[in-house]
Amino acid sequence: MVFYRCTYIHRSGKICNRGCYHPKGCHIHRNSPSQVPCNEYGCKKLTYSGYGFCDIHARKHRKMEQYYRKKQAELASMQLG
């Protein structure tokens, strides 16, 4: 068996460096999602968001999604009654 070191980089910038037997890293960080840069022009923050935007820029997309969900619910209730 080969012994590896986890290469996951924490938010603080430190490397996990935990000992493990899996080449992808320790059991905590092996399946963690990868961070991607924010899609907003000029923003360089990293995010785990499914929208691809950091918290500040994802807000407008969440609000728009909430608005359309509410609108669809109203249309469905109008068609039933």
N, CA, C and O of each residue as an XYZ file, in Angstrom:
324
protein
N       0.827     -1.192      0.000
C       0.000      0.000      0.000
C       0.864      1.246      0.000
O       1.877      1.328      0.695
N       0.444      2.194     -0.782
C       1.181      3.445     -0.896
C       0.547      4.480      0.023
O      -0.676      4.536      0.155
N       1.368      5.287      0.647
C       0.886      6.328      1.557
C       0.954      7.672      0.847
O       2.001      8.046      0.318
N      -0.159      8.401      0.835
C      -0.253      9.698      0.163
C      -0.475     10.810      1.176
O      -0.776     10.553      2.342
N      -0.326     12.030      0.726
C      -0.649     13.227      1.511
C      -1.760     13.977      0.789
O      -1.718     14.134     -0.432
N      -2.755     14.441      1.546
C      -3.878     15.181      0.969
C      -3.388     16.559      0.521
O      -2.746     17.275      1.289
N      -3.692     16.922     -0.715
C      -3.223     18.196     -1.276
C      -4.310     19.263     -1.299
O      -4.152     20.290     -1.960
N      -5.419     19.033     -0.581
C      -6.518     20.001     -0.550
C      -6.034     21.309      0.071
O      -5.345     21.301      1.091
N      -6.401     22.436     -0.551
C      -6.006     23.752     -0.048
C      -7.195     24.372      0.673
O      -8.248     24.584      0.073
N      -7.025     24.663      1.962
C      -8.071     25.283      2.771
C      -8.256     26.742      2.372
O      -7.437     27.308      1.648
N      -9.355     27.350      2.859
C      -9.629     28.765      2.571
C      -8.515     29.673      3.079
O      -8.254     30.731      2.506
N      -7.871     29.255      4.147
C      -6.796     30.060      4.721
C      -5.526     30.013      3.871
O      -4.599     30.794      4.087
N      -5.491     29.096      2.908
C      -4.322     28.971      2.049
C      -3.390     27.848      2.472
O      -2.432     27.536      1.763
N      -3.662     27.234      3.627
C      -2.838     26.120      4.098
C      -3.252     24.828      3.400
O      -4.412     24.658      3.025
N      -2.303     23.932      3.232
C      -2.564     22.632      2.626
C      -2.945     21.660      3.733
O      -2.358     21.692      4.814
N      -3.928     20.791      3.473
C      -4.409     19.823      4.465
C      -3.264     18.929      4.942
O      -3.030     18.821      6.146
N      -2.556     18.295      4.023
C      -1.370     17.481      4.303
C      -1.637     16.302      5.239
O      -0.713     15.807      5.884
N      -2.893     15.847      5.321
C      -3.245     14.680      6.128
C      -2.771     13.419      5.425
O      -2.800     13.345      4.196
N      -2.342     12.446      6.177
C      -1.925     11.180      5.603
C      -3.128     10.346      5.190
O      -4.127     10.302      5.908
N      -3.041      9.678      4.029
C      -4.152      8.857      3.560
C      -3.618      7.792      2.603
O      -2.473      7.852      2.156
N      -4.477      6.816      2.300
C      -4.098      5.735      1.392
C      -4.762      5.870      0.022
O      -4.644      4.972     -0.812
N      -5.448      6.968     -0.212
C      -6.140      7.183     -1.486
C      -5.438      8.306     -2.251
O      -5.133      9.342     -1.662
N      -5.175      8.128     -3.549
C      -4.443      9.157     -4.299
C      -5.202     10.468     -4.469
O      -4.586     11.500     -4.732
N      -6.538     10.451     -4.323
C      -7.326     11.679     -4.492
C      -7.397     12.514     -3.225
O      -7.939     13.618     -3.260
N      -6.874     12.032     -2.120
C      -6.875     12.818     -0.893
C      -7.516     12.093      0.269
O      -7.926     10.939      0.148
N      -7.600     12.787      1.407
C      -8.160     12.189      2.617
C      -9.670     12.005      2.484
O     -10.283     12.531      1.554
N     -10.269     11.259      3.412
C     -11.692     10.929      3.321
C     -12.589     12.155      3.439
O     -13.731     12.113      2.982
N     -12.120     13.226      4.025
C     -12.919     14.442      4.177
C     -12.937     15.237      2.878
O     -13.993     15.721      2.470
N     -11.805     15.379      2.230
C     -11.694     16.248      1.060
C     -11.801     15.518     -0.277
O     -11.884     16.170     -1.318
N     -11.801     14.207     -0.278
C     -11.804     13.430     -1.520
C     -13.018     13.744     -2.396
O     -12.884     13.901     -3.609
N     -14.196     13.836     -1.788
C     -15.424     14.045     -2.561
C     -15.939     15.474     -2.501
O     -17.059     15.744     -2.935
N     -15.149     16.386     -1.974
C     -15.613     17.768     -1.877
C     -15.668     18.391     -3.273
O     -14.806     18.117     -4.109
N     -16.680     19.229     -3.529
C     -16.785     19.843     -4.855
C     -15.647     20.830     -5.097
O     -15.129     21.443     -4.164
N     -15.279     20.971     -6.336
C     -14.195     21.900     -6.652
C     -14.741     23.317     -6.758
O     -15.879     23.527     -7.178
N     -13.931     24.268     -6.380
C     -14.331     25.665     -6.466
C     -14.049     26.177     -7.875
O     -13.043     25.837     -8.498
N     -14.968     27.001     -8.349
C     -14.804     27.613     -9.667
C     -14.833     29.120     -9.502
O     -15.470     29.612     -8.571
N     -14.165     29.876    -10.371
C     -14.216     31.336    -10.269
C     -15.603     31.857    -10.634
O     -16.308     31.258    -11.445
N     -15.978     32.953    -10.038
C     -17.270     33.596    -10.296
C     -17.359     33.987    -11.772
O     -16.382     34.455    -12.356
N     -18.539     33.791    -12.371
C     -18.741     34.101    -13.794
C     -18.942     35.584    -14.068
O     -18.922     36.005    -15.225
N     -19.133     36.373    -13.034
C     -19.342     37.814    -13.208
C     -18.036     38.455    -13.678
O     -16.967     38.171    -13.136
N     -18.128     39.314    -14.680
C     -16.937     39.957    -15.233
C     -16.227     40.786    -14.158
O     -16.849     41.629    -13.512
N     -14.954     40.552    -13.971
C     -14.152     41.324    -13.033
C     -14.088     40.745    -11.631
O     -13.257     41.178    -10.833
N     -14.935     39.784    -11.308
C     -14.934     39.174     -9.972
C     -14.036     37.943     -9.997
O     -14.158     37.098    -10.883
N     -13.146     37.844     -9.035
C     -12.194     36.739     -9.013
C     -12.411     35.801     -7.823
O     -11.550     34.974     -7.525
N     -13.561     35.923     -7.137
C     -13.842     35.059     -5.987
C     -14.118     33.633     -6.453
O     -14.649     33.415     -7.542
N     -13.749     32.664     -5.611
C     -14.037     31.263     -5.893
C     -15.340     30.877     -5.213
O     -15.669     31.393     -4.144
N     -16.085     29.962     -5.841
C     -17.387     29.596     -5.311
C     -17.690     28.119     -5.537
O     -17.154     27.494     -6.452
N     -18.562     27.569     -4.684
C     -19.090     26.217     -4.845
C     -20.495     26.268     -5.437
O     -21.085     25.218     -5.692
N     -21.038     27.440     -5.658
C     -22.429     27.644     -6.059
C     -22.766     26.933     -7.365
O     -21.954     26.889     -8.289
N     -23.968     26.379     -7.430
C     -24.449     25.743     -8.650
C     -24.718     26.740     -9.755
O     -24.763     26.374    -10.929
N     -24.898     28.002     -9.389
C     -25.133     29.052    -10.375
C     -23.831     29.475    -11.061
O     -23.857     30.030    -12.159
N     -22.709     29.213    -10.419
C     -21.428     29.627    -10.977
C     -21.048     31.048    -10.613
O     -20.102     31.604    -11.172
N     -21.784     31.642     -9.673
C     -21.513     33.005     -9.226
C     -21.242     32.991     -7.728
O     -21.728     32.109     -7.019
N     -20.472     33.959     -7.241
C     -20.235     34.083     -5.804
C     -21.530     34.543     -5.134
O     -22.488     34.891     -5.824
N     -21.573     34.549     -3.802
C     -22.795     34.882     -3.070
C     -23.353     36.244     -3.447
O     -24.568     36.410     -3.557
N     -22.493     37.201     -3.643
C     -22.941     38.556     -3.965
C     -23.643     38.584     -5.324
O     -24.692     39.213     -5.464
N     -23.080     37.916     -6.313
C     -23.631     37.959     -7.665
C     -24.707     36.899     -7.908
O     -25.508     37.051     -8.830
N     -24.746     35.843     -7.119
C     -25.763     34.800     -7.297
C     -27.119     35.247     -6.780
O     -28.138     34.648     -7.126
N     -27.152     36.275     -5.971
C     -28.407     36.735     -5.377
C     -29.439     37.097     -6.446
O     -30.608     36.729     -6.328
N     -29.015     37.812     -7.483
C     -29.968     38.213     -8.524
C     -30.520     37.003     -9.267
O     -31.670     37.027     -9.704
N     -29.722     35.941     -9.422
C     -30.190     34.734    -10.100
C     -31.152     33.947     -9.211
O     -32.132     33.386     -9.702
N     -30.877     33.904     -7.913
C     -31.791     33.235     -6.979
C     -33.130     33.950     -6.927
O     -34.178     33.304     -6.923
N     -33.108     35.282     -6.885
C     -34.340     36.076     -6.844
C     -35.157     35.878     -8.123
O     -36.380     35.754     -8.061
N     -34.495     35.848     -9.272
C     -35.187     35.660    -10.538
C     -35.829     34.267    -10.587
O     -36.960     34.121    -11.050
N     -35.111     33.255    -10.113
C     -35.644     31.899    -10.083
C     -36.858     31.814     -9.150
O     -37.852     31.161     -9.467
N     -36.764     32.482     -8.000
C     -37.873     32.507     -7.047
C     -39.095     33.195     -7.668
O     -40.221     32.728     -7.492
N     -38.883     34.287     -8.385
C     -39.966     35.022     -9.043
C     -40.689     34.128    -10.058
O     -41.919     34.080    -10.067
N     -39.946     33.426    -10.905
C     -40.561     32.582    -11.924
C     -41.248     31.363    -11.314
O     -42.265     30.901    -11.832
N     -40.700     30.839    -10.217
C     -41.355     29.730     -9.521
C     -42.717     30.163     -8.986
O     -43.701     29.432     -9.104
N     -42.765     31.366     -8.392
C     -44.008     31.917     -7.857
C     -44.999     32.192     -8.986
O     -46.194     31.931     -8.845
N     -44.505     32.714    -10.099
C     -45.359     33.014    -11.245
C     -45.964     31.733    -11.818
O     -47.143     31.711    -12.171
N     -45.173     30.672    -11.912
C     -45.670     29.391    -12.412
C     -46.736     28.812    -11.486
O     -47.716     28.232    -11.954
N     -46.550     28.966    -10.180
C     -47.541     28.481     -9.213
C     -48.855     29.239     -9.364
O     -49.926     28.640     -9.275
N     -48.786     30.549     -9.592
C     -49.994     31.357     -9.791
C     -50.709     30.957    -11.077
O     -51.937     30.869    -11.094
N     -49.967     30.716    -12.146
C     -50.578     30.298    -13.408
C     -51.247     28.932    -13.274
O     -52.323     28.706    -13.828
N     -50.614     28.031    -12.545
C     -51.183     26.700    -12.342
C     -52.473     26.778    -11.530
O     -53.431     26.061    -11.818
N     -52.502     27.641    -10.522
C     -53.711     27.769     -9.701
C     -54.837     28.440    -10.494
O     -56.007     28.139    -10.257
N     -54.515     29.338    -11.423
C     -55.531     29.990    -12.251
C     -56.147     28.999    -13.236
O     -57.339     29.085    -13.531
N     -55.360     28.072    -13.740
C     -55.861     27.090    -14.698
C     -56.770     26.068    -14.024
O     -57.701     25.559    -14.649
N     -56.507     25.766    -12.757
C     -57.333     24.804    -12.030
C     -58.687     25.397    -11.651
O     -59.696     24.692    -11.657
N     -58.714     26.672    -11.325
C     -59.949     27.274    -10.808
C     -60.571     28.138    -11.761
O     -61.618     28.719    -11.477
